[in-house]
Amino acid sequence: MKLYVCYTRRELHIPFRGGHACAKAYDALRMAGWEPEVVHSYAFGGLPEVLQTPARKRVKEHTGSYWVPALETESGEWISGTKQIIDWAERHPAGD
């Protein structure tokens, strides 16, 4: 399982209302018992394709968008977006 995040998942101390999107997705997976491999995608999802990193290009290839967080499950399924990843984690606890 791979969780694609921006620069970081939890070390980013920017005061986002409700927390940083990537950190919330990471925390939900951990609370569900998963230990995702974190892939730092860097850059910014709104940049032109020529400025996107290989990790963000991979995310776009599978989700249609450069935006992270995005989750690649062990079965090869892709989930894009914080809310969707949180919902997935709640429905798929590790070990089930």
Residue pairs with C-beta under 8 A, 6 or more apart in sequence:
1 29
1 34
1 35
1 36
1 37
1 71
1 72
1 73
1 74
2 36
2 37
2 38
2 39
2 71
2 72
3 9
3 22
3 25
3 26
3 29
3 36
3 37
3 38
3 39
3 69
3 70
3 71
3 72
3 85
4 39
4 41
4 55
4 56
4 58
4 59
4 68
4 69
4 70
4 71
4 72
5 22
5 25
5 26
5 38
5 39
5 40
5 41
5 68
5 69
6 12
6 22
6 40
6 41
6 42
6 44
6 68
6 69
7 40
7 42
8 22
8 23
8 40
9 22
9 23
9 25
9 26
9 38
10 20
10 23
10 26
10 27
12 20
12 22
12 23
14 20
18 24
21 68
21 69
21 82
22 68
22 69
22 82
24 82
24 86
25 69
25 71
25 82
25 85
25 86
26 36
26 38
26 69
28 85
28 86
28 89
28 90
29 36
29 71
29 85
29 89
31 89
32 89
32 90
32 92
32 93
32 94
33 93
33 94
33 95
34 89
34 94
36 71
39 55
40 55
41 53
41 55
41 56
41 59
41 68
42 53
42 55
42 56
43 51
43 52
43 53
43 56
43 66
45 56
45 65
45 66
45 67
45 68
46 66
47 66
49 57
52 60
52 66
56 66
56 68
57 66
59 65
59 66
59 67
59 68
59 70
59 80
60 66
62 70
62 72
62 78
63 70
63 78
63 80
64 80
65 80
67 80
67 81
69 80
69 81
69 82
69 85
70 78
70 79
70 80
70 81
70 85
71 78
71 79
71 80
71 85
71 88
72 78
73 79
73 88
73 92
79 85
79 88
